[in-house]
Amino acid sequence: MSAALPGHPGEPWSQGVRRRADGELEVAGVGVHDLAAEHGTPAYVLDEADFRTRARAYRTAFEAAFRAVGTDVDVYYAGKALLTVAVARWAREEGLRVDTASGGELAVALRAGVPGSEIGLHGNNKSDAEIERALEAGVGRIIVDSLAEVERVAAAAAARGTVAPVMVRVTTGVHAGGHEYISTAHEDQKFGLSVVAPASADGRGVAAPSPAMAALLAVVARPELRLLGIHSHIGSQILDPTGFQVAARTVLELRADLAVRTGVLVDEVDVGGGYGIAYLPGETALDPEHVATDVARAVADAAADLGTPLPRFSIEPGRAVAGPAGLTLYTVGTVKPVTLADGRVRTYVSVDGGMSDNIRPALYDAQYHAEVVGRRSGAEPALARVVGKHCESGDIVVHEVMLPGDVRAGDLLAVPATGAYGRSMASNYNLLTRPPVVAVADGASRVLVRRETVDDLLALDLG
């Protein structure tokens, strides 16, 4: 996406960000000094127009590309990236459905007014209460993740006297994503059911079906379940669309095999999310139009080769919508120069947050950018590491960045591209209170989620 305003610093900043002549950063017309004065720091700052623009871009790009090959597509916002009542409403107002991964996320989506029919429920270990709440809310699809869950959802539906709409999540063997823990379609991990059949045969010499096929057959056999389709998710922070194409073909082959075995040709295939964004200057996000066109052409070719009509498709962008729309605003505290073994000096810049508001650098070695945003500096840039205030040496916010050599206590510092997985993975480690989520639009800010207080923490502790 191109810069929208003069003075825009480029990716990874949201489109509403610009630098004023005095060096102060503003978001959608609101300066960071005003944001800090009104809401305090640290704070998650969300550019509403940017979020909406990206949501709309994914919907329109995929709708156009799949319409061109003769089918339709639904776009679900992956709420695990960031979900508040307002965020869920924005997504729906831009034509997206909402994908949830827990009972809590489901509750937020419902409170936002998202109809149950436009919500999906994921999870590799759903509780009975979550399954029952999903059925009560009339969710449009429950994505089952194991053979045992097929039986549990069927039993819950039978008890309610209803038929549960389900998809079966499969693992296609495609490895994609920026870290082992966010690459989700290989065999050795907890999600989904493998499309690879076991090597052994039964006592009659008949090959057993793959776990994925076994689950599909089990769903077809249960009158309490309605098989909507097949779901695949190959990873996160994917910048090469090839993986989506390969995975989609594999799922279409599984769909065709099920039709041969049972006569059931499922109506829908979900190719998941994981569309990558820019985290550092010079990086380029995955372009929605590019990936939509490539995947649509690939699935059309695969269906033609298999001799099956195209199903309806669905996708689930989350990070690609929320990530670039957000930044985290901090205040600098201690500044400490450290001499390295090679003789270089690295300045450790401590901020008033840390791994409790962004665990990704510690968890995934994720790389972020940072800038001093409250003033202009004429000082030479110096090698710096932005760290938090937690009692952990691994409490690193930005591993390496060039900051002005005169960075000092009281400076405002911003880390862009934190809209996804900052707030949603935040904790109270060291009993820090979680920052607020502040939306900015048209020159005004408003609190979406208030800052936690010490009273909040103490209210949970019953002594």
N, C-alpha and C positions, 0 to 999 in steps of 0.2 A: 504494500500500500504506500502510495506516495505521500510526501509531506503535505499537510492541509493548510498550514499557516506560515507566513514569513517568520524566519527565526526558529523554525522547527529543527531540533537537533538530529532528526533522522532516527531510524530504528536503533535501539529497542524501545524508544519512547512512544507513548500513545500519540494519536494524531492531534489531540487538543493541547499538547505541550509546546511551549515556545520559550525562548530566552528574551527577556527584556533588555533594553540598552544598558541598564545598570548591572546586568548579569543575573538578576533574580529570575528564577523559573516560575512560570505560571501554568496552571492546568485549567483549560476551558475558561480562561479569563480571570482565574483566582490565583493570586500570588502565594508562594509557599510560606511567606511570613504571616500572611493572614490565616492560612490553613493551620499553621503551628499555633498561632495565638488563640484561635477559636477552639481547636480540637486537641491540642497538645501533640507530643511525639512520644514514642513512635506512633504512626498512623498509616493504615492502608488507605490510599487515595485512588478512587476509581473514576475514570473518565467515562461517563455514561454514554456519550455520543459515540465514542470509540467502540465500546462494547456492542452497542446496537449496530453500528456499521459492519463490524466483523460478523456478527450473527447473521445479518441480512446478506452479506457477501457469500457466506457458505450456503445459505438456503437458495439464493438465486442462481449461483454457479452450478450447484448440483441439480437443481430442478431443470435448468436449461440443458445441461449435458445429458441427463438421463431421458428427458423428453425427446431429444434428438435421436436417440436409439430406440425409442418406442416404449418407454416405461416411465414409471413415476418413482419418486423418492421422498422419504420423510427425514427431516433433520431433527435429531434429538440433541439438546444441550446437555452435556455430561456434567451433572450437578456436582460431582465430587471435586471438580476444579475450584469452584466457589459457588456456594448456594446461600442466598439470603432470600427473604420474601420479595424484596424489590428486584433482585437479580432474576429470580424465576419469572416475575411479571414481565421484565424487559424481554427475556427470551421468548415468552409466549406472544408478546405484542409484535415481535419481529417474525412470527410465523414458525417458531421452533417448538417442538415438544420437549419434555424434560425427562432425562434419564437419572434415576436415583440408585444408590448403592447401600442404603440402610433405611431402617424405620425412621430415623431422624430426618434424613433427606426427604423421604416420602412425606413426612409431616409438614416440612417447610413448603414443599411444592403444593400440597393441598391447601395450606393456609394462604398461599399466594393466589389461590383461585384457579390453579391449573386443573382442568377436568381429569378425573382418574383415567379416562380413556386415552389421554394424551401423555400418560406417565408410564415409564418402564421401571421395573425393579430388578436390579442385579444383586449379586452376592454369592460367594462360594460357600457360605455357611449361614444361610438365613435362619433366623429363629422361627419357631412356630407362631409367635406373636406377629412377626413381620409378615409372614405369609398370610395369616388371617387378616391383618390390617389391609394388605394389598387387595385381597379378595373383597373385603368389605367396601373398599374405596372404588372398586371396579377398574383397577389398573388395566391398561391396554395390553400389557404383556409382562409376564414373569419369565425371566431368563434363567432356566434351570442349568445347574452347573455340575450335576452328578446323577448317577443312577438312583442313589438313595433319595435325592431331592425330588425326582419324578414321583416316587411313591408318596412322599410327604405332601407334596402339593396336591396330588390326586386325592389323598385321604382328607385333606382340609377342604377341598372343593366338594367332596362327597358329603361331608358333615354339614356343609352349608346348602346342599342341594343345588349346586351351581356347576357350571363348566368353566374351568380356568384356562385362559389363553396363555400359551407358553411358547417360548423359543428355546432351542437347545444350543448352548454355547459349546463350540468345538475349537480344538487347537489344530492349526493347519501345518505346523512345523516351520512356518516362516519366522525367522529371527529378525526383529526390527526394534529400533529404539536406542536411546543414548546410554543406557546402563543396564546391566544384567537384571536388576530388580524392576525395570520398567519395560522389559521385553517379555511379552506375555503369551506368545504362541508356540514357544518351544515345549518339548515334552516334560522336562524336569521342573515343573512348577505347579502351583496349586489350582490354576484356573482351567475350566473347560474339560472337554473329553476329546481324546486323540482320535484323529481320522485314520490312524495306522492300526491295522488289524494285528492281533498277537500272532506270533509265529507258529504256536502249537495248534493242533486240531483236536476235536473231541474224540471220544472213543470210536466213533464211526468213520473217522478220517475226514470229517467235515470241518473246514476252517471256521473258526469263530468270527463273528462280526467285530469290527472295530468298536471301541467304547462309544464313539460318537454314534455309530449306526445302532448299537444296542440301545442307547438312550432314545433315539428317534423311534425305533420299533416299539419300545416300551410306552412311549407317549401315544403312538397310534393305537395301541391296544387298550388304552384306558379311556372309557367313555366320559370320565370326569374331566378329561383334558382335551383341549383343542390345539393342535399343532399349527402355530402360525408360520413358523419358519426356522431358519438356522442362523445362528449368530457367531461371528468371528471378530476377535480383536487381537491385533498382532503386536501392539506395543505402544510406546509413547515417545514424543519428541522425534517423530519420523520426518525426515527431510527428503527422502527419496520415495516417490509414489510406486515404484516397482513392486514393493512388498504387498501393497494393497491389491495390485493386479493379480499377482500369483495366488494370494490367499483367496480372492474372490473366485478365481477359476477352480480352485480346490473345493470350495464350498458348493459351487454349481455342479461339480462332478458328484459330490456326495448327494446332493438333491436329486440328480438324475438316477443314481443308484437306488435311492429310497423308492423312487417312482417305479422302477423295474421290480423291486421286491414286493411292493405293497399296492401299487396303483395310486399312491398319494404323491402328488406333485405340489410341494409346499408353495405358498403364495408369496413368501417374503424371505429376503436374505439381507442380513445386516453385516456390513463390512467394517463396523467399529469406528474408532477415532484414533487419536494419537498424532494428529497433524502438527508438525513442528513449527516453532516460532523463533524469532531472533532474540537472543539474550545478550549479545555483545555487539558493539559497533562493528559494522562490516559484515555481519551475518545477514542472511536472507531467509525470511520465513517461507514455508511451503505455500505456494499460490493456490487459492481455492479453485480458480478456473482451470489451471493446469492439471491439478490432481483429479478434478471432476471429469474433465474431458478424457484423460488417460484411463481412468477406471471404467467409465461408461463404455468406451470403445473396447476395452479388454473383456468386459462381461458380455457385451453383445457378440463378440467373436467367439467366446467360450460357449455361449448358449447355441449359437449357430452350429458349432462343431459337434455339440452334444445332441442337436436336434430337438431341443426343448425350448418352449417359449420363455421369454425373460420374466422373472418374478418382479414384484415391487421391491425396491431396495430401501435401506435406511442407513444412516451414518450418525456418529456421535461426537462432534467436536466439543471440546471443553476448554482445554488450555489455549487453543487457537483463538477462542473468542474472549476469554477472560484475562489470559496472561498479559498480552500487550496493553490492555486497558488500565492496568494497575501499576502503581509505584508505592514504595514504602518510604515514608518521610521520617528521618531520624534527626536527633541533635547530637553533635559531637561532644564527647567528654574528654577523657584522657588521650593525649597524643604522645607517643613514646617512640623515639628512634632506636632501632636495634641493628647492631653491626652483624652481618652474616659471615659465614665461614670464608666466603670468597672475597671478603673485604667490602662488599656493597652494603649500603645502609637501607634498611626497609623501615618505613614509618608505620607503626601500628596505630591505627585510628579507631578508638573505641566509641561505640554509639550506645544509645540508651535502650536498645533492644538486643536482638541476636538470634540464637538458634530457637528460642521459643516462638518467634514470629516468622522465621524462615529456616526450617530444618533441612531443606534440600541440599545446601552445600555440605553439611555434615553427613547426610544420609546417602546422597548420590554423587558427591564431589561436584555438584552443579556449579557452573560458572556464571557469575553475574557482573554487571557493570555498576559503577557508582560515580556520582559527581557532587561537588560542592555546589549548592543551588541557591544560596541566599545572597550571593554577592559575586562580583567580578574580581578576579585576582590577576595581578601581573607577575606573580612569582613563577619561577621555573617549575614545571611538573616534577614530582619525585615519586619513586616507587613506594607504594603503600599497600597495606593489607587492612581491610575493614573488619573489625572484630566486635563481638557483642560483650555484654556485661556478665555473662554466666560463668560459673565456676567450672569451666571446661576449657582445656587448651584447644579442643576442636571446635570451639564456638567461633566460627569464621563466617562472616556474611559475604565478603568478596575476597577471594584468595589473592588476587593481584590486580592492581589498577594504578594508573598514574593520577595522582591528585596534586593540587597546588602545594608547593613547598611551604607555604605559610598557613596550611590548614590548622585550625585552632579550636579550642573548646568554645562551644556556643554556636559554631557554624551549623547550618542546616545542610544535611546530606541526603540525597535521594538515590534509591536503587530501583531502576525500572524493571518492567516485565515480571512483577511479583503478584499480578492479579490472580494467577492460578496457583493454588497449593501453598500460598502464604498463610492466609487466614484459615483455610480448611484443614491444614496440618499443624496449626499453632497449638501450643501447650502452655501450661503454667509452671514449667520447670523453674526451680529456685523460687517458686511461688511468685513469679512475675505475673502481672495482670495482662490479659490479652488486649491488643490495641483495637481501636474502633475501625469500622469500615465507613469511609466517608465518600459519598458520591459528589461529583462536581459536574455541573452542566450550566451553560449559558450565564457564566459569571457568578454563580452562587453554589454554595456547598450545603449538604445536609447529611446527617448521620443515618446510616442504614442499620448499623449494629453498634451499640454504644460501647465505650471503653469499660472493661471490667474494673471493679474496685476491690480493695482489700476486704471490704464488707462482704462482697460476693464470695470471696474465698472463705472467709470465716463462717459464712452462713451454711456452707456445706460441711463444716467440721463440727460434728456433734459431741466431740470431747470424749 
